[in-house]
Amino acid sequence: MTKQEYYDYSKTYEYNEESPYTGALADGVEEATILSGEVTWSADITWNESLEQYEIFKTWNDHDGHFSNMGEGPLEDDFLNDVYSFLQSKGIDSAEVTY
């Protein structure tokens, strides 16, 4: 059976992240704050014939500028769960996916 070569998926999320780390306010860290905003995650999902898997290339944009593009973005795990759900709706099992 021939695989569809390409899918794309994107979603915008609202976030509230405690900085410098989760629990900082409770620990009494001075100048700890809650960063609020929106982040849009996008995925290009391409069939790799040699791996026999779909490869996910993720990008994200923090619309409020609280996070740089270095490292992990806010709500990355939520986005990956949503990507896997999207792919499952297309009949693609998570064992066929890598990133």
C-alpha positions in Angstrom: 0.0 0.0 0.0 1.4 3.4 -1.0 1.8 5.9 1.9 0.8 9.5 1.6 4.1 11.4 1.4 3.2 14.5 3.4 1.0 15.9 6.0 1.1 19.2 7.9 -0.5 20.1 11.2 -0.5 23.3 13.3 -2.2 24.5 16.4 -2.2 27.6 18.6 -2.2 27.2 22.4 -2.5 29.6 25.3 0.1 29.1 28.0 0.8 30.2 31.6 4.3 29.2 32.5 5.9 29.9 35.9 9.4 31.4 35.6 12.2 30.6 36.4 10.7 27.1 37.1 7.4 25.5 38.1 7.0 26.0 41.8 9.2 29.0 42.1 6.5 31.2 43.6 5.7 28.6 46.2 9.4 28.3 47.0 9.5 32.1 47.7 11.8 32.9 44.8 12.0 36.7 44.4 10.9 38.0 41.0 9.3 34.7 40.0 6.5 35.5 37.6 3.8 33.8 35.5 4.5 34.2 31.8 1.3 34.2 29.7 0.8 34.2 26.0 0.1 32.2 22.9 2.4 29.8 21.0 1.7 28.3 17.6 3.3 24.9 16.9 3.6 23.5 13.4 4.7 20.1 12.1 5.8 19.0 8.7 5.2 15.2 8.5 7.0 13.4 5.7 7.1 9.7 4.8 10.7 8.4 4.8 10.8 5.4 2.5 14.2 4.2 3.7 13.1 4.3 7.4 9.6 3.2 6.6 8.4 5.8 9.1 6.9 9.3 9.0 9.3 11.9 10.3 8.0 14.9 12.2 9.8 18.3 11.9 8.4 20.7 14.5 8.7 24.4 14.7 7.1 26.9 17.1 6.5 30.6 17.4 5.9 32.3 20.7 3.7 35.3 19.8 4.4 37.1 23.0 8.2 36.7 22.9 8.7 35.2 26.3 10.7 32.2 25.0 13.5 32.1 22.4 13.6 29.4 19.7 16.5 27.8 21.6 15.4 24.6 23.4 12.0 23.4 24.2 8.9 25.5 23.6 5.9 25.8 25.9 3.3 23.0 25.6 5.5 20.9 23.3 4.2 17.6 24.9 0.6 18.8 24.3 1.4 19.5 20.7 3.0 16.1 20.2 0.0 14.4 21.7 -2.2 16.3 19.3 0.0 15.4 16.3 -0.2 11.7 17.2 -4.0 12.0 17.5 -4.2 13.7 14.1 -2.1 11.0 12.5 -4.2 8.3 14.2 -7.2 9.9 12.6 -5.5 9.3 9.2 -4.9 5.7 10.1 -1.2 6.0 11.0 0.0 4.2 14.1 2.5 5.8 16.5 5.0 3.0 15.7 5.2 4.5 12.2 6.3 7.9 13.5 9.6 9.3 14.5 10.9 12.8 15.3 
